[in-house]
Amino acid sequence: MPIPLTDGRLQLRVLVDRTTVEIFGDRGQAYGMFVRSNPGGNAPLELRTWKPIWGGVRVEKLSVHSLRSAWTA
């Protein structure tokens, strides 16, 4: 899912559920949804580039939040 850079920066919002991963790029200008191959498993997530980026990539901010289930017991 190619997302153009804005001023050399990229903002991503990634939502991970038991069965899907949703990615919003550039504040909703791009969107992708992927079905997880191992629902509910403990598979790692990776962020990759389509083309080599000389000099690397720097993550300026990363926030991770755990959500409780929407289903009541």
JOMO-V813197 format. One record per residue. N is the residue number from 1. PHI is phi in radians with two decimals (999 if undefined). PSI is psi in whole degrees, -180 to 180 (none if undefined). Layout:
BEGIN
((N/PHI/PSI) (N/PHI/PSI))
END
This chain:
BEGIN
((1/999/89) (2/-1.14/134) (3/-2.23/123) (4/-1.20/148) (5/-1.42/147) (6/-1.97/114) (7/0.95/37) (8/1.32/10) (9/-2.14/157) (10/-2.38/127) (11/-1.87/126) (12/-2.11/143) (13/-2.16/121) (14/-2.04/124) (15/-1.96/122) (16/-1.96/123) (17/-2.01/180) (18/-1.10/-35) (19/-1.98/-15) (20/-2.41/161) (21/-2.20/125) (22/-1.98/135) (23/-2.18/125) (24/-1.94/124) (25/-1.97/144) (26/0.92/50) (27/1.02/41) (28/1.64/1) (29/-1.23/-24) (30/-2.33/147) (31/-2.52/141) (32/-2.53/142) (33/-2.23/132) (34/-2.25/138) (35/-1.47/132) (36/-1.29/138) (37/-1.36/-18) (38/-2.28/73) (39/-0.99/132) (40/1.34/-4) (41/-1.38/-174) (42/-1.95/42) (43/-1.31/140) (44/-1.28/157) (45/-1.88/143) (46/-2.20/147) (47/-1.98/120) (48/-2.19/157) (49/-1.76/153) (50/-1.27/-33) (51/-2.23/154) (52/-1.05/139) (53/-1.98/108) (54/-1.24/131) (55/1.70/-9) (56/1.44/-176) (57/-2.20/140) (58/-1.99/128) (59/-1.57/115) (60/-1.46/-33) (61/-2.64/135) (62/-2.43/121) (63/-2.11/135) (64/-2.17/129) (65/-2.23/137) (66/-1.70/133) (67/-1.89/145) (68/-1.43/165) (69/-1.15/143) (70/-1.38/-16) (71/-1.54/131) (72/-1.48/146) (73/-1.42/none))
END
